[in-house]
Amino acid sequence: MVDRLANSEANSKRIAVVEGCFGAAGQPLAIPGRVLIGEGVLTKLCRKKPKARQFFLFNDILVYGNIVIQKKKYNKQHIIPLESVTIDTVPDEGDLRNGWLIKTPTKSFAVYAATATEKSEWMNHIGKCVGDLLQKSGKAPTGEHAAVWVPDSEAAVCMRCQKVKFTPVSRRHHCRKCGFVVCGPCSEKKYLLPSQSSKPVRVCEYCYVQLTSGSLAPRSDSISRPGSKFNNLSDDEDEDDSSD
């Protein structure tokens, strides 16, 4: 099916429509062999709250953006190479149902479909595309992923010192290694994580000690916090104050 659609006129027109929806600010998406597999609106768990995002699945990349006009115009285009993607299901919790994690070395986050069927279709198609790409390239699946950020609402106090309460003055910050919500004093250090940035990024004191001593901090997707609903969730770079 993908091979049949590659370089076809119908596929080219579909990709051109997607490019047009992002306008001049979006990157060109049409390259030889690229096929648009499907598209749809998913709820993405962002730092502040869940938000609707338009997603486009191609045979080699996943593209998403903010919805400006429902199903017509989008901005803040994000492009994720599928070769680096790993997906994991997320258990249903309250109003957040039919979700899964999209994990990459650069960033990781949770998305939710409207129905269980949609979730199954998205996960199956993404998994198939990733598998095909890895088979063609001969590469092994990505073994390391960026930390998934804990939503601000899940931390009233610093998750490291357990003392500092967050207020408009005492702001929340996120450790780029473990994804915990931490206070300023607990995250004064910076460390170079090449997969995430070309410059040193904010890390908590605990992770800084682990990194500088040669030990590995806990994987972001294996951290468990008693009483928390969200152990595997992340922020989006298009969120306000996301630099922290």
N, C-alpha and C positions, 0 to 999 in steps of 0.2 A: 504494500500500500504506500509506504513512505517513498520507496524507490520510484513508484509509478507517478507520484505527485511531484517529485523533485523536478524543478525546472519547467513545470507545466504552466500554461497560461493562467489557469484557475488559481493555482497556488500563488503565483506572482501577484495577481490582483488582490488576493486576500492579504498578503504581506504588505502591499502598497497601502491598503486601507488602514492597517494597524499603524504604519509609519505616519500616515496622515493624521490619525487621532492624537499622536504625540506632538505634532507640529514641528517647527524648526528646532525646538530644544531637544528633541529626541535623537538618538543615534540611528543611522541607517540600519535596517534589519535584513535587507535583501542581499543574500550571497548565494553563489551556486551550491545546490544541494540542500539548502535549508528549506524545511517544510513546516508550515503552521499546522500543528496537530489539533489544537483546540483552545478555547478561551472561556472565561467566565468570571463572575464576581465571587471572591472569597473574603471572609472576615479575617483580618490579620490582627493578631494581638500586639498592639504597640505599647510604648512605654506608659502612656497615660490611660488609654482605654482601647477596646477593640474598634477597628475601623474597616470599612469596606474598601477593597482594592481590586482593580481589574487585573487579571492574570492572563498571560498568553503563553501557552506551551508550544515550543518548537522542538524539532528533533535533536537540537544541540544546545539550546538555551531556554531559560525561563525568564520571561519579562513581566514586570508589573509596574503599576503606576497609580497615583491618586486619581480618583474619579472627579472630574470637574463638572461635566454634564453627563448625566446617567447614560452609560453605555455608548457615549459618542466622543467625548474628549477626555484626555488624560494628561497629567504632567508628572514631573519628577520620576522619569523613567529609570528603572533599575534592571540591570541585565545580569543574570546568574548563569555561568557556564554549567551545564548539567553534569559534565565529567566529575565535578567536585562535589556533587550533591549526594547526601544520604537522607533518607526519609524514615521516620519512625512514627507510629501511631500515638495519639494522645488519648488517654481515657476520658470519657464523658464526665463533665463536672458542672452541675447546675445548668445555667443557660448556655454554656459553652459545650457544644456537642459536635460530633463528626469532624474532629480535628486531627492534625498530624504535624510533625516537625519537619521543617526544611532546614537541613544543617549543611554548612559549608565552612571551609577554613576562614573565610572572611567575616561572615555573619550567619546567625542562626535564629529562626523565629518559628512561631506556631501560626497556622492558618486553620480556618474552620469552614466547611461546606454547609450548604443549606440542608442536605439530606445525607443519609448513610450511603445511598447509591452514588451520589456525586463524589463523596469522599473516596469510595472504592475505585471509581473510574479515574479520578485524578491520580491516586496513588499508583494504580496499575499502569497508567500511561507514563507517568514520570519514571517509575521503576524500569519499564521496558526501554525507554529512551536512554536512561543511564546505562543499563546493561548492554545495549547495542553499541553505545559509544565506547565503553570500556573494552568490549570484545574487539572492536575494530582497531583500537589504539594499542591493545595489549597491556594497558596500564592496570594497576591494582586499584581497588576502591580507596578513596581518601580515608586515612586513619585518624586524622585530627580535625576537630571542628571548633569554630569560635564559640565562646561562651554564650549561652542563651540568657538574656537578661531577665531578672525577676522584675515584674511590674512594680511601679512605685507604690501602688495601693496595698501591696502585700507586705510592706515594711514600715511600721510606725516608728521603729527605733533601728539604729545601726545593727546590721546583721553580724558584725564582727565583735565590737566591744559590748553590744547589748546594753549600752548606757545612754548614748546620745539620742534624744528624741528629735525627730525631724519637725521643723517649723519653717515659716517663710524666710527666717534668717539662717537657720541651720539646714542647709539644702541637702537633698539626696544626690549621691554620685553612684556610678556603677563601676565595679572592677571589671576590666576587660578580660581578665583571665578566668575568674569564677562566675561572673555575672551577678554577684551579690550587690544589694543596695547598702552602701556604706556612707559614713560621715566623712567630712573633710579631713580631720586628723587621722583617720584610719586609712586614708587613700592619698597621702601626700606624695607617695613614690610613683615613678614612671619607669616603664621597662619596654624595651623594643620587642614587639611581637610581629615579626616580618609579614606573616600572612594577613594581618589586620591593618598595618600601617607602616609607612616608611619612617615614621617618627615614633619615639617612645610614647606609650599610652598609659593612662591612669590604671594603676593596679592597687589592690589593698595591701596592707602591711604583711598579712599572712602569705599571700601569693608571691609578694616580692622576696620574702625570705626563702620560700621554696624555689623560686626561679634562680636566685643568685647563689643558692647553695648547691644547685645542680639537681635538686629533687623536683619531682613533678607535682604540681597542684592537682587536686581532684578534678576529674573530667566534669565539664559543666553539665553534661546530661546524666550524671550519676549522683548529683548532689541531692540529698534528701533533707527536708526541713519539716519537723513535726508541726502539724497544724496548718501547713500551707497548701493551698489549692493548686498552685502553679510552680512546679519544680523545673519546668523546661521551656520557659517562655522568654521572649526577647523584645528588644526595642527596634525601631526603624530609624534610619538616619534622617528621615524626613520629619521627625518629631521635634517639637520645641525642646530646647535644652538637652538634646540628645548627645551633645559633646561631653556631657558629664556622666 
